[in-house]
Amino acid sequence: MTKMQLISCRGNLPLAEKISKYLKIPLTPVKVESFANGEIYIRIERKVRNDDIFVIQSFTSSVNDDFMELLIIIDALKRASAGKINVICPNLCYSRQDRKVRSREPISAKLIANLITKAGADRLLSVDLHTDQLQGFYDIPVDHLVGYPQFADYLIKNKYKNLVIVAPDIGAVKKATKLGGLLHAPLVVVYKRRKKHNESEVSFVIGEVEGKTAVILDDIIDTGGSVSNIASILKEKGAKDIIICATHGLLNGNACEKLNSSPASKILITDTVNLSKEKQIDKIEIITLSKLLSKVIKRIHNGESLGKLFKWEEKETIF
């Protein structure tokens, strides 16, 4: 069979190392340097000709540098005659800019798709895109994984009872409903109005939370304002306990302060983003996706179906 190689960019090296350890495949050495003017230099230090390459890159607070690094490494692989270039972006940048809301705005998510494709990627894998429709922006195969089964597994193993699943906006209803199905818990929907970027206000809550453990399911925690406001309102409405679950913990600005002062007792996030030590507050518990991503990478390399990994309803616990 074609040889598999794993290459990590600098965006989330700890996750790449976990995947490498699980698959028992060492990371291919890559030389990465930055010139005085900020330009990035990359050289792959092992032969990649005709090999099946998996490039792991996630996007942190240096999102534009991280993205440019990804494009350059794809170009280096293409020019080195790599067999297939599979891009693993657990947290895909610019995913929220997927439509025009006002005149003269870009659709940046489509631009990102064009750049990744044009650079030479053959496949993209991501986790919890902002909307499922983003897959249609790409002219290459896109494998879209979801994070909520990992949260379901945690809640089941820790024997949380009397749950309600809270969708923080209309767009989150579908995933919240699926999580509710796994946990046999009813759905609560929050309707919020976004006043401007990174700022929203809750209009009303549909559903009963009094005396319940409310599980808020979101895809991203950025500045933490929206989810903290929702937690406060749920507490006012009588929620006994509040747990926040979010796949991507960006935690920009004073998000940690907002989350610390919120009534939520626990915040579950995955390691799609490498969280710095100063952001790892006591309330936060990180759930790794390395095992899931490793299984998916192995199946892609072997040409096996991914569908068998995602029959959640047939299992009492997930993975």
N, C-alpha and C positions, 0 to 999 in steps of 0.2 A: 504494500500500500504506500501511498504518498506519505512522506514524512511530515509530522506536525511540528510547528514551532510556535512558541509563545513570546510575544514582544510586549513590553510594558513601556508606555510613555510615563511622564512624571506626574500625571494628574491624580492617580490613585495606586501608587506602588504597593501599599500593604494588601489591597484586594488582589492584585496580580500575583503577589507572593503566595497568598493563600490558595489561589487557583493552581499555581505551579506546584505547590506541595500536594494538593489533592490529586492532580493528574500525574504526579511524579515525572514532570517534564521541566527541566531547568529553564529559566528565562534566558532568551537569547541576548547576549551582551550588545548594548547599543551605546555609542558615544554621543552625548548631547551637550552642546555648549551654546552659550549666548555671547555674541559679540558686543562690543561697547555700545553700539547704537541700538541694541535690542534684537537684532536679527538672530535667528536660531540656526545652528549647524548640527546636522545629524549624520552619523555613519553607522551602518549596521555591521557588526564585527564578526559575522559568521555567514557562510554561504547560504543563500535562500532559494537558489534556482530550482524551479518546479515544485517547491515545497508548499504545504498548506499552512498559511501564516494567520495567526490570530493576534491582532493588535488590540491591547487593552488600554483604553483611555477614558477617564471621566473628567468632568469639568467642574472646577472649584471657583474660588473668587478671582483667579487669574484666567477667566474663561477665554478671552481672546488669544492669549499666549498659548493656552492649552489646545485650542482649536488649530492654530497655525502649526503647532508641533505635530498634531495628528496628520494634517495635510502633507507636511514635509516628509514624514516617515512613510506615508502611503506612496508618495512619489518615489522615494528612495527604493522601496520594495518593488515597485513596478519597473523601475529602470534596472533593477538587479534580477529581473526575470522570475519573480516569485510566481508560483503556480496559481494560488488563489489568495486574495487578501480579504480576510474577514475582520471587520471592525466591531469591537465590543465596546459600546458606549453605554454603560449602565445609566448614567445621567446625561442625556443629550441636551446640548446647549441650544438656546433660542427656541425651544419647543413651544413656549407660551405665545410667541409672535407668529401665530398660524393663520391669521386673517387680517383683513383691513377693517378697522372699526371706524376710523375717520378718513377723510380724503387726504391724499398725499402721504400715506403711511406705507412702509414696505411690508412684505410678507417674508420676514427674515428666515422663518423655518424652511421655506421653499428654497431660499438662497443657500442655506446650509446643506440641504439635500443635493442641490446641483453641484456644490463644491466638493462634497465627499465622493459623489459619483464620478465627476470629471477627473478628480485626482487619481482614480483608479481602483476604488474599493469594489469588491465583487459581492459583498453581503454586509448587512448591518444588523447588529443585535442590540436592543435597548430594553430598558425596564420602565414601565409606567410612563409612556409618553403622555404629554398633556392631554392629547385627544387621540383616539384610535385612528382617525382619518389621516394623521400625519404619515402613515405608512404609504398612502397614495402619492405622496410627494416624491417618492423614490422610484427610479427605474431599475433598481436592483432588488433582490429578495430582502425583506425586512422581517426579522423574528422579534416579536413584541411580547416580552414577558411581563408578568404582573407580580406585585409584592404582597397583596392582601392574604394569599394562602399562608405566607410565613407568619403573619400576625395572628391568623386563626390558629395555627399550630401552637404559638406561644400562649394564647389565651386559653386554649384547651388544656395544655400541659400544666398551666398554673391554676386551673380549676376555677376560673372566674364564672360567677353565676349571675342570673337576673340581668342580662345584658340587653341594651338597645344599641343599634348601629346608627351613627349619625353621619349623614351626608352633608358636608359643609357648604355645598352649593348644588345647583341643579345638575351640573356636569358630573358630579360624583355619585349620583343616584345609582347608576348601573353597577359600579364596583361595590358600593355599600350594600346593595341588594344581594350580590353574590356572597359577600362576607357574611351577611345575615343568614343566608342559606346554609353556609358551612357551620355556623354557630347556633342555628335555630333561634335567631333573635329578630325581633321586629325592627322596622326601619323608621328613623326620624329624619326629616329633611329641614335644613336651614335655608331660608331664602335671604341672600345678602345682595346688596347693591354696591358695586365698585365705583367709588367717587373719582379715583385716579389710580395710577400705577402704585402697587404696594400699599393701597389704602382702601378699605371697604367698611361698610356698616351693615349690621344684621337687621333685617326688616321684621321677620317673624319666624317662629319655629312651628313646624307641622309634626305633631306626634306627642306622645306622653313620655316624659323622662322622670317624673317624680318617683323617688325611691329606687331608681335603677342605677346600674353602672353604665354610663354612657361612653361608647367607644367612637371617637371621632376619626374617620378615615379620610385622609387626604393624600395627594401625590407629592406635594412639595411644602416644606416649611421654609420660607425665605426670610422675611423680617419678623415673622411670628405674630404680627398684629391681628390678623384675621382669626387664626385658630385660638389665640388667647381670649379674644372678645367672645367667641362662640363658647368657650369653656366657662367663662364668667356668666353668660346668659343661661347656660344649662344648669349651672349651680343655683342661680336665682330661681329657676323653675323647679328646683327640688331634687336634682340628680344627687344620688348618694355618693357616687365616685365618678371620676372622669379620667379616661385614658386616651391619649392622643397617639394615633398611628399614622406615620407618614413615610413614604418610601425614600424621598430625597431630603435629607436634612442640610440645607444650605446654611441656615442660621447666620444670616448677614446682619450687620448693624448691631442693635441692642436686642436681638432676638432672644438670647439666653436670659437676659434680665426679665423680659416679658413672660417667657415660659416659666421661669422660676417663681415669679409672683402670681402666676395663674393658678386657679384651683385644681388643675390637673395633677393627679398624684404620680402619674408615670407617662413618659413619652417614649414610644417605640419608634426607632428609625432603622433603616438598613444601612449597609456600608457602601452604597453606590457612590457616596461622597466621602472622602477621607476627612474625618472630623478632627481638627486640631485639639490638643489637650485642654486648652483654655475654654473650649466650647463644650467639653464633656461634663456637664453639670450632673448632680446626683440623680435628678429625675429621669435622665436619658439612659435608655438601654439600647445597645446596638445589636441588631440581628444581622448576621453575615449572610450574604447571598452567594458566597464562594462555592458552596456545594452544588447549588442549583446551576450556576453558570458553568461549573466544571462539567456537569452532566450534559448540559446543552452543547457545549463545545465538543465534547467527545462524540455525541450523536451526529452533530453536523459533519465532523471529520469522517465518521464512518458511514455517512449517507443514510442514517437511520431516522425514523420518524420521531418528531418531537412530541406528537400528540399523546403518546403513552405517559409522558411526564405530568400531564395536566388534567388527569381524571380525578379532580379533587373530591368529588362527591362519593367516590368509592372507598375513601380512606377516612378513618376516624381522626388521624393526625396527618399532617402534611410533611412529606419527606422524612 
